[in-house]
C-alpha cells in the first residue's frame, strides 16, 4: 500500500512537471490577460497561422482580451497594444525586438538597421534621416514627375485595351522612383529595374510563405540564390557610386550610406531601404486606385481638386499641401487597406503598461492595423470614407492612426518620401485618365509583411 502511495505521489508530481514544461505560461510573466501557449516550442504560432496572418490574429486577440493582451511568439512571451492611451506610454521607446521581424533576416541580414538598437542604432538613424527631412524631400519631385510622365505616356497607348494591371505598374513606378532618387541615375536603366523586381518577387514570395509554413530545402536554395543576386546588384550600385562620386550638393541616400566603413552594413542597409521605399508605396498606390476605381464620386472629387488647385501645373513641394482631399484619400487608403499592420518595441528593464508590469525584454507589438479599425474612433471601419481625415477631424485620432509607426523617433524614415511619390503619381494619372475597375473582380487583402491585394487589380482607363 505504501509503495502504491509513493508511486501515486511521484506520478502526480511528474504530471504537474510535464504540464509546467509544456505550458510555461501556467505561471504567466505578467498580469496582462491573454492566451496560454499551445506548447513550449511553438507558443501560439499555430494560432497565428490558423487566423491567416498576424494582423487577423491580433484583431481576434484584442476582441477577446481587450486593448492590452498577451500571447506567445514561440517560446517568447509577447504583449500587444492597440489603443492611443497605450501607445502614448511607448512614444519614447526606440529599441526593436528581433522576434516579430526575424522573418526578414534571411534577406536583409542581422547587420541591417532593422535590428540595430541602442546608441549605435540611434546614431545610424539620425545619420540616414538627413536625406528624408522635410527640406530634403523637395529635390525628389523632379525624379518622381519624370517617371510618372513616362507611365502616363505608356498608358496613353493602352486606352483602347480592355485591362491594365495596376499593381504591376504601380510597383514598377515606386521601384524606379526609389532607385533613381536614392541611388542615382545608374539605376535608371529599365532592364536593371526589371531584373531587380523579378528577383525580389521570388524572394519576397518565399518570405511571406514562411509566415504559414516552414521552408523546404528547395525553397531555401531559391531564397539564397535570390538573395545573392540582389546583394550582387546592390553592391554593383555601390561600386559604381564610389567610382563616380557626386558633386557637392548632389549627394543622395547612397552617399550617406557610403560614409560608413562596414561594407556588410552598407550592403544590408542599401537593400533594406530599397525594399522599404518601394514595396509599401507600390501597394499603397495599388489600393488607392482600387478604391478610386470603385468609388467614382470620390475619384471625381479628387480630379476637381487637382484642376482647381494646380491647373495644368505639375505638383511640387510648394503645392503638395494644397491637395487636402487627395491627402485624405491617401490616409484613408492606408487605414482601410492596413498597409503596415504592426510595429514592435521592447525595453531592457521592467516597465508599466496599461496598469500591468511588463518584464524587461518583452516584445510589445504595436497593433497599428487593429487601432485603425477601432469602431470607437472610426465608425463603420470597413467603409472607405476619406472625410474621416478632414482637417477639422484630424485631432480625433492623433495616435489612433499611425500607419508609419510612432515610437522612439523610429517612425518609418521615408514617410515624407512616400507621400510625395504617391501624390505625384496620383495627380499625373488622374489628371489624364478616368479609372474604372474591371467588373467581376473579387479582391481581398492579404495581410502579409505588407498588406497587398489577393490578386492583380485590373482597371480600364479613358481619357479626360
Backbone torsions as a table, in degrees:
resi	resn	phi	psi	omega
1	UNK	NA	-43.5	179.2
2	UNK	-62.2	-41.7	179.7
3	UNK	-61.7	-39.8	179.3
4	UNK	-65.1	-40.5	179.3
5	UNK	-62.9	-42.6	179.2
6	UNK	-62.8	-42.6	179.2
7	UNK	-60.8	-43.1	-178.9
8	UNK	-62.0	-43.6	179.6
9	UNK	-62.5	-46.3	179.9
10	UNK	-61.5	-41.2	179.9
11	UNK	-62.7	-45.6	-179.6
12	UNK	-63.6	-44.5	178.8
13	UNK	-62.2	-39.2	177.8
14	UNK	-64.4	-39.9	178.9
15	UNK	-64.2	-42.9	178.0
16	UNK	-61.7	-41.7	178.5
17	UNK	-61.9	-40.2	179.1
18	UNK	-64.4	-41.3	178.9
19	UNK	-62.5	-44.7	179.2
20	UNK	-62.2	-39.9	-179.3
21	UNK	-66.4	-45.3	-176.3
22	UNK	-76.9	-27.9	-176.6
23	UNK	-126.5	78.1	-174.4
24	UNK	-64.0	-18.5	-179.7
25	UNK	-84.5	7.2	174.4
26	UNK	-58.6	-22.9	167.5
27	UNK	-121.1	89.0	-172.7
28	UNK	-64.8	142.5	178.8
29	UNK	-67.4	-14.0	-177.5
30	UNK	-149.3	170.1	177.8
31	UNK	-88.3	4.0	178.7
32	UNK	-63.2	128.2	179.2
33	UNK	-68.9	150.7	179.2
34	UNK	167.9	-161.7	-173.9
35	UNK	-89.1	145.7	166.5
36	UNK	-81.9	153.7	176.9
37	UNK	-71.5	146.9	176.0
38	UNK	-69.1	-40.7	171.9
39	UNK	-153.9	171.6	-172.4
40	UNK	-65.6	-38.2	-174.2
41	UNK	-78.4	-45.1	-173.3
42	UNK	-96.1	-16.7	-178.3
43	UNK	58.4	-119.8	178.9
44	UNK	-112.3	20.4	-179.7
45	UNK	-61.2	-34.5	176.2
46	UNK	-64.4	-38.2	177.4
47	UNK	-64.1	-39.2	178.1
48	UNK	-63.3	-45.4	179.7
49	UNK	-61.7	-41.2	-179.6
50	UNK	-67.9	-30.5	178.1
51	UNK	-70.2	-22.2	179.8
52	UNK	108.1	-28.4	179.9
53	UNK	-171.2	166.3	176.6
54	UNK	-63.8	-40.7	180.0
55	UNK	-59.8	-47.7	-179.4
56	UNK	-66.1	-35.6	175.0
57	UNK	-62.2	-44.2	-179.0
58	UNK	-67.7	-34.9	176.4
59	UNK	-57.9	-46.1	-180.0
60	UNK	-71.1	-40.8	-179.9
61	UNK	-57.3	-46.8	-177.9
62	UNK	-74.1	-29.0	174.5
63	UNK	-65.0	-37.4	-177.7
64	UNK	-80.2	-36.4	-168.9
65	UNK	-119.8	-2.8	177.0
66	UNK	99.4	-173.6	-171.8
67	UNK	-70.5	-19.5	173.2
68	UNK	-125.2	121.3	-172.8
69	UNK	-144.2	161.5	-176.2
70	UNK	-127.3	156.5	173.5
71	UNK	-158.1	-177.8	-177.3
72	UNK	-118.5	117.8	175.9
73	UNK	-88.3	89.7	-168.5
74	UNK	62.9	-129.7	179.6
75	UNK	-84.2	2.5	-173.6
76	UNK	-99.1	122.1	175.2
77	UNK	-66.9	131.7	-172.7
78	UNK	-136.4	141.6	179.2
79	UNK	-116.3	146.4	177.9
80	UNK	-128.8	140.3	177.6
81	UNK	-128.0	151.7	-171.7
82	UNK	-144.7	13.4	-179.2
83	UNK	-130.5	157.5	-172.8
84	UNK	-56.7	-44.5	-177.8
85	UNK	-61.2	-34.0	177.9
86	UNK	-77.4	-38.6	176.8
87	UNK	-58.8	-37.9	-179.3
88	UNK	-57.2	-32.8	-178.1
89	UNK	-76.2	-5.3	-179.9
90	UNK	-119.4	11.8	-173.4
91	UNK	-64.0	-24.5	-176.8
92	UNK	-103.1	7.7	-176.0
93	UNK	-88.9	120.5	-175.2
94	UNK	-96.4	-41.9	-168.9
95	UNK	-67.6	138.7	-176.1
96	UNK	-111.7	130.0	179.2
97	UNK	-72.0	155.6	-178.3
98	UNK	-79.2	-41.7	-168.2
99	UNK	-51.1	-51.2	-176.2
100	UNK	-68.6	-13.9	-176.6
101	UNK	-119.1	10.1	-177.5
102	UNK	-63.5	-24.3	-178.8
103	UNK	-61.4	-27.9	178.9
104	UNK	-74.0	-24.1	-169.2
105	UNK	-55.1	-40.5	179.0
106	UNK	-59.7	-22.7	-179.1
107	UNK	-95.0	-52.9	-170.6
108	UNK	-96.5	-13.3	175.4
109	UNK	83.7	151.6	-176.3
110	UNK	-72.2	-14.1	177.2
111	UNK	-80.1	-8.3	-177.3
112	UNK	-64.6	152.1	179.1
113	UNK	-62.0	-20.1	174.8
114	UNK	-52.3	-33.1	-176.0
115	UNK	-109.8	8.0	-177.6
116	UNK	-86.7	125.7	-178.8
117	UNK	-124.8	-177.4	175.6
118	UNK	63.8	-158.3	-176.4
119	UNK	-63.6	-37.1	-179.4
120	UNK	-64.5	-42.5	178.1
121	UNK	-65.4	-41.9	179.2
122	UNK	-62.9	-41.5	-178.8
123	UNK	-64.0	-43.3	178.8
124	UNK	-64.0	-42.8	178.8
125	UNK	-62.0	-45.0	-179.8
126	UNK	-60.4	-39.9	-178.8
127	UNK	-67.5	-47.4	-179.0
128	UNK	-66.6	-35.0	-174.9
129	UNK	-65.6	-13.4	-179.1
130	UNK	-63.1	-23.5	179.6
131	UNK	-97.3	7.6	178.4
132	UNK	-124.4	17.4	179.6
133	UNK	-71.4	170.5	177.0
134	UNK	-56.2	-43.8	-178.5
135	UNK	-71.0	-41.3	-176.9
136	UNK	-65.1	-26.8	-177.4
137	UNK	-64.5	-23.6	-177.2
138	UNK	-53.2	-42.3	-170.5
139	UNK	-74.2	-10.8	-177.1
140	UNK	-83.0	-17.1	-172.3
141	UNK	-62.5	-37.8	-179.4
142	UNK	-63.5	-41.1	176.9
143	UNK	-64.2	-44.3	179.1
144	UNK	-59.5	-44.0	-177.3
145	UNK	-65.8	-39.3	178.5
146	UNK	-59.4	-44.1	-178.6
147	UNK	-71.7	-37.0	178.4
148	UNK	-66.0	-39.2	178.1
149	UNK	-64.0	-39.6	176.6
150	UNK	-61.3	-41.5	-180.0
151	UNK	-63.7	-47.0	-178.9
152	UNK	-63.5	-38.9	177.3
153	UNK	-61.2	-40.5	178.8
154	UNK	-67.0	-42.9	179.7
155	UNK	-66.7	-28.4	-178.8
156	UNK	-61.0	-27.9	176.8
157	UNK	-86.3	0.1	-178.0
158	UNK	-111.4	7.5	-175.6
159	UNK	-56.8	-36.6	-178.4
160	UNK	-82.9	-5.4	178.4
161	UNK	-73.2	151.2	179.7
162	UNK	-71.7	-45.9	-170.8
163	UNK	-131.2	141.3	173.3
164	UNK	-124.9	126.2	179.8
165	UNK	-79.3	95.8	-170.5
166	UNK	-68.0	-35.6	-179.4
167	UNK	-63.9	-42.0	178.9
168	UNK	-60.9	-45.0	-178.6
169	UNK	-69.1	-40.5	-178.1
170	UNK	-68.2	-36.2	177.2
171	UNK	-65.0	-42.5	178.1
172	UNK	-65.5	-39.6	178.6
173	UNK	-59.4	-50.2	-176.2
174	UNK	-70.2	-33.8	177.2
175	UNK	-65.3	-44.3	176.5
176	UNK	-60.4	-42.7	-178.3
177	UNK	-60.9	-43.6	-179.6
178	UNK	-67.6	-48.5	-176.3
179	UNK	-64.5	-40.1	-179.5
180	UNK	-73.1	-44.8	-174.5
181	UNK	-74.9	-36.9	-174.4
182	UNK	-99.9	-21.5	-172.9
183	UNK	-122.8	-4.4	171.7
184	UNK	99.6	170.6	-173.0
185	UNK	-70.3	-10.6	175.6
186	UNK	-58.9	-29.0	-179.2
187	UNK	-99.2	21.1	176.8
188	UNK	-77.8	-17.1	-179.2
189	UNK	-64.4	117.7	-178.8
190	UNK	-58.8	-34.3	-178.8
191	UNK	-61.9	-41.8	178.7
192	UNK	-66.8	-39.2	-179.7
193	UNK	-64.5	-45.2	179.7
194	UNK	-63.7	-40.3	178.3
195	UNK	-61.4	-45.3	179.9
196	UNK	-60.7	-46.9	-177.0
197	UNK	-64.5	-39.3	179.9
198	UNK	-61.0	-45.6	178.6
199	UNK	-65.5	-44.9	-177.7
200	UNK	-60.3	-43.6	-178.4
201	UNK	-59.2	-40.1	179.1
202	UNK	-65.0	-45.7	-177.7
203	UNK	-66.9	-44.7	-177.3
204	UNK	-65.2	-39.1	177.8
205	UNK	-59.5	-39.9	178.3
206	UNK	-66.4	-41.8	179.5
207	UNK	-61.8	-43.6	-179.4
208	UNK	-68.0	-33.5	177.2
209	UNK	-63.4	-31.0	-179.9
210	UNK	-70.3	-12.3	172.7
211	UNK	-66.8	-22.4	-174.3
212	UNK	-113.2	-28.0	-176.4
213	UNK	-153.0	150.5	-179.6
214	UNK	-68.7	154.2	-177.6
215	UNK	-74.7	152.6	171.1
216	UNK	-93.4	169.8	178.7
217	UNK	-61.0	-40.4	-178.9
218	UNK	-66.0	-44.1	179.9
219	UNK	-66.9	-36.9	177.1
220	UNK	-63.0	-40.2	178.4
221	UNK	-63.7	-42.7	178.4
222	UNK	-61.1	-42.6	179.1
223	UNK	-62.1	-47.4	-177.5
224	UNK	-64.1	-38.5	177.7
225	UNK	-65.8	-42.3	178.2
226	UNK	-64.4	-43.1	178.4
227	UNK	-59.6	-44.5	-179.6
228	UNK	-59.6	-42.6	179.8
229	UNK	-66.8	-40.4	-179.7
230	UNK	-66.0	-42.5	178.3
231	UNK	-67.0	-34.4	178.0
232	UNK	-63.4	-41.1	179.4
233	UNK	-69.1	-40.6	177.8
234	UNK	-63.1	-43.7	179.5
235	UNK	-65.6	-30.3	176.1
236	UNK	-64.4	-41.4	177.4
237	UNK	-62.6	-45.9	-179.1
238	UNK	-60.8	-46.2	-178.9
239	UNK	-60.6	-44.4	179.9
240	UNK	-63.0	-40.9	-178.0
241	UNK	-68.0	-37.1	177.6
242	UNK	-64.1	-35.0	179.9
243	UNK	-78.5	-20.6	-178.9
244	UNK	-131.6	70.0	-177.9
245	UNK	-63.7	153.4	-176.1
246	UNK	-79.0	162.6	170.6
247	UNK	-71.4	157.9	178.3
248	UNK	-59.0	131.3	-178.8
249	UNK	92.8	-8.3	-179.5
250	UNK	-107.8	14.9	-177.2
251	UNK	-64.9	144.2	177.5
252	UNK	-115.5	-179.3	177.4
253	UNK	-56.7	-39.2	-179.7
254	UNK	-58.6	-37.8	-179.9
255	UNK	-68.2	-34.0	175.5
256	UNK	-65.5	-42.0	176.1
257	UNK	-58.3	-41.4	-174.8
258	UNK	-72.6	-5.1	172.2
259	UNK	-66.5	-23.8	-179.6
260	UNK	-76.4	165.9	-178.3
261	UNK	-118.5	9.6	179.0
262	UNK	-108.5	107.0	-175.1
263	UNK	-61.8	-33.3	179.7
264	UNK	-67.4	-42.5	177.8
265	UNK	-62.8	-43.5	179.8
266	UNK	-59.6	-47.3	-178.8
267	UNK	-64.0	-44.9	-178.7
268	UNK	-63.4	-45.4	-177.4
269	UNK	-73.0	-33.7	175.9
270	UNK	-59.8	-45.3	179.7
271	UNK	-68.7	-41.9	-178.3
272	UNK	-61.8	-39.4	-178.5
273	UNK	-75.5	-29.1	172.6
274	UNK	-61.9	-50.3	-177.3
275	UNK	-63.3	-48.2	179.8
276	UNK	-63.1	-29.6	-175.5
277	UNK	-81.0	-24.7	-176.2
278	UNK	-115.3	-31.3	-172.0
279	UNK	-66.1	-48.6	-179.6
280	UNK	-65.1	-45.9	-177.4
281	UNK	-67.4	-36.3	177.7
282	UNK	-62.2	-42.7	177.4
283	UNK	-71.1	-34.2	175.9
284	UNK	-59.7	-46.6	178.8
285	UNK	-65.1	-39.1	178.2
286	UNK	-59.7	-46.8	179.4
287	UNK	-67.5	-36.8	-179.8
288	UNK	-60.6	-45.5	179.7
289	UNK	-72.8	-26.8	173.3
290	UNK	-63.8	-48.2	-179.0
291	UNK	-68.3	-41.0	179.3
292	UNK	-67.7	-34.7	177.8
293	UNK	-67.2	-26.5	-179.7
294	UNK	-101.1	0.0	176.9
295	UNK	-133.5	79.0	-174.8
296	UNK	-61.5	-32.5	-179.9
297	UNK	-64.8	-40.3	178.1
298	UNK	-68.3	-40.7	178.7
299	UNK	-60.5	-42.1	-179.9
300	UNK	-66.5	-34.4	178.3
301	UNK	-66.8	-38.9	176.2
302	UNK	-63.8	-45.9	-179.0
303	UNK	-59.5	-45.4	-179.6
304	UNK	-62.5	-38.1	178.2
305	UNK	-65.1	-42.0	178.8
306	UNK	-59.1	-46.6	-179.1
307	UNK	-65.8	-40.1	-177.5
308	UNK	-69.8	-42.9	-174.0
309	UNK	-86.2	-31.5	-173.3
310	UNK	-112.6	-22.2	-172.6
311	UNK	63.8	-125.3	177.8
312	UNK	-103.4	8.0	-179.1
313	UNK	-79.6	151.9	173.1
314	UNK	-72.3	152.0	174.2
315	UNK	-77.0	140.5	176.7
316	UNK	-140.6	-171.3	-176.6
317	UNK	-57.5	-35.6	-174.7
318	UNK	-81.2	-19.3	-176.4
319	UNK	-113.4	-8.3	-176.6
320	UNK	-56.9	-41.9	-176.7
321	UNK	-72.4	-10.3	176.2
322	UNK	-74.1	-19.6	-177.3
323	UNK	-88.1	70.4	-173.2
324	UNK	-64.8	-46.8	-176.5
325	UNK	-69.5	-37.0	176.0
326	UNK	-60.9	-39.6	176.2
327	UNK	-61.9	-38.5	177.2
328	UNK	-63.2	-39.4	178.7
329	UNK	-63.6	-42.1	178.7
330	UNK	-62.6	-45.8	-179.8
331	UNK	-63.5	-42.2	-179.3
332	UNK	-68.2	-30.8	174.7
333	UNK	-65.7	-46.0	177.1
334	UNK	-57.7	-42.2	-178.2
335	UNK	-71.3	-50.9	-171.6
336	UNK	-69.9	-37.0	-178.9
337	UNK	-86.8	-9.5	-178.8
338	UNK	51.2	58.2	-175.1
339	UNK	-58.5	-49.2	177.1
340	UNK	-111.8	100.4	-169.7
341	UNK	-70.9	-28.2	-174.1
342	UNK	-159.0	160.6	169.2
343	UNK	-131.9	-177.4	179.3
344	UNK	-161.7	151.0	176.4
345	UNK	-143.7	168.8	171.9
346	UNK	-151.5	162.5	177.3
347	UNK	-126.2	145.9	-177.1
348	UNK	-88.5	24.6	175.9
349	UNK	-150.1	158.2	176.1
350	UNK	-60.6	142.5	-178.6
351	UNK	-143.2	171.4	178.5
352	UNK	-114.0	137.9	-178.5
353	UNK	-146.9	115.6	179.5
354	UNK	61.1	30.8	179.7
355	UNK	84.8	5.3	-180.0
356	UNK	-115.4	146.4	173.6
357	UNK	-82.8	124.2	178.9
358	UNK	-103.9	116.4	-179.2
359	UNK	-59.2	148.9	-179.9
360	UNK	-56.3	147.8	177.9
361	UNK	69.2	10.9	176.6
362	UNK	-77.8	123.1	175.2
363	UNK	-62.5	133.7	176.8
364	UNK	-118.5	112.3	179.1
365	UNK	-78.1	132.3	169.3
366	UNK	-95.0	102.6	-175.7
367	UNK	-80.5	75.6	-174.4
368	UNK	-62.9	-38.7	179.6
369	UNK	-67.6	-37.2	176.8
370	UNK	-64.7	-42.8	179.7
371	UNK	-61.4	-37.5	-176.8
372	UNK	-74.2	-9.1	176.0
373	UNK	-112.4	18.8	178.4
374	UNK	-71.2	114.3	-175.0
375	UNK	-64.7	-25.2	178.3
376	UNK	-68.6	-28.2	-179.7
377	UNK	-99.5	-38.7	-177.8
378	UNK	-124.0	84.6	178.4
379	UNK	-55.4	145.0	-175.2
380	UNK	48.5	62.0	-170.6
381	UNK	-61.2	-23.0	-179.2
382	UNK	-83.6	-6.3	178.8
383	UNK	-82.1	134.4	177.1
384	UNK	-83.9	108.3	-173.4
385	UNK	-142.3	93.0	-179.4
386	UNK	-60.2	-20.7	-179.6
387	UNK	-65.6	-13.5	173.8
388	UNK	-58.3	-27.7	-174.1
389	UNK	-107.1	21.5	173.7
390	UNK	-57.9	145.4	-174.6
391	UNK	-49.3	-37.9	-177.8
392	UNK	-73.3	-9.3	-178.0
393	UNK	-107.6	-9.8	-171.7
394	UNK	-61.5	-28.9	-178.9
395	UNK	-67.9	-13.9	-176.3
396	UNK	-74.8	-16.4	-173.8
397	UNK	-142.9	55.8	-177.1
398	UNK	-56.6	-51.7	178.7
399	UNK	-111.7	6.5	175.8
400	UNK	-81.6	-20.4	178.0
401	UNK	-127.8	99.2	-177.9
402	UNK	-135.6	69.5	-171.4
403	UNK	-65.2	-19.2	179.6
404	UNK	-107.1	15.6	-177.6
405	UNK	83.3	177.0	-174.8
406	UNK	-154.2	-19.4	-162.6
407	UNK	-90.2	139.4	168.5
408	UNK	62.8	31.7	-177.0
409	UNK	55.0	32.2	178.6
410	UNK	-118.7	27.4	172.6
411	UNK	-57.2	151.8	179.1
412	UNK	-46.9	121.4	-173.4
413	UNK	-64.0	-25.8	-174.8
414	UNK	-100.1	24.9	-174.7
415	UNK	-66.6	-36.8	176.6
416	UNK	-67.0	-41.9	177.2
417	UNK	-57.4	-44.7	-178.3
418	UNK	-64.7	-46.7	178.9
419	UNK	-59.7	-39.3	-177.9
420	UNK	-66.8	-49.2	-177.0
421	UNK	-66.9	-37.2	179.4
422	UNK	-67.4	-41.2	179.2
423	UNK	-62.6	-46.6	179.8
424	UNK	-59.8	-44.7	-179.4
425	UNK	-62.6	-46.5	-176.8
426	UNK	-67.3	-42.1	178.6
427	UNK	-61.7	-47.3	-175.5
428	UNK	-64.7	-40.2	-178.6
429	UNK	-76.2	-47.6	-174.1
430	UNK	-71.6	-25.9	175.5
431	UNK	-66.9	-31.3	-174.1
432	UNK	-95.7	-35.0	-171.4
433	UNK	-130.4	149.9	165.1
434	UNK	-95.6	131.9	-174.0
435	UNK	-108.5	133.8	175.5
436	UNK	-132.8	144.6	174.8
437	UNK	-74.2	142.2	170.9
438	UNK	-67.5	131.1	-176.2
439	UNK	-66.1	151.9	174.4
440	UNK	89.2	0.3	179.5
441	UNK	-77.8	142.5	172.7
442	UNK	-119.4	98.9	-176.8
443	UNK	-107.4	123.9	176.7
444	UNK	-124.3	155.8	179.7
445	UNK	-77.3	139.5	172.1
446	UNK	-110.5	108.9	-174.3
447	UNK	-87.7	77.1	176.0
448	UNK	-90.5	-139.8	175.8
449	UNK	-65.5	-32.7	168.7
450	UNK	-133.4	141.2	-177.4
451	UNK	-76.9	124.6	-178.6
452	UNK	-131.0	161.0	178.8
453	UNK	-64.7	147.9	-177.8
454	UNK	-66.2	-28.0	178.7
455	UNK	-140.3	169.0	173.8
456	UNK	-56.6	139.9	176.6
457	UNK	-93.9	114.7	-177.8
458	UNK	-100.1	132.8	179.9
459	UNK	-128.8	163.2	166.4
460	UNK	-117.3	155.0	-180.0
461	UNK	-130.7	151.5	172.6
462	UNK	-136.7	146.1	-177.2
463	UNK	-69.2	143.3	175.4
464	UNK	-69.3	NA	NA
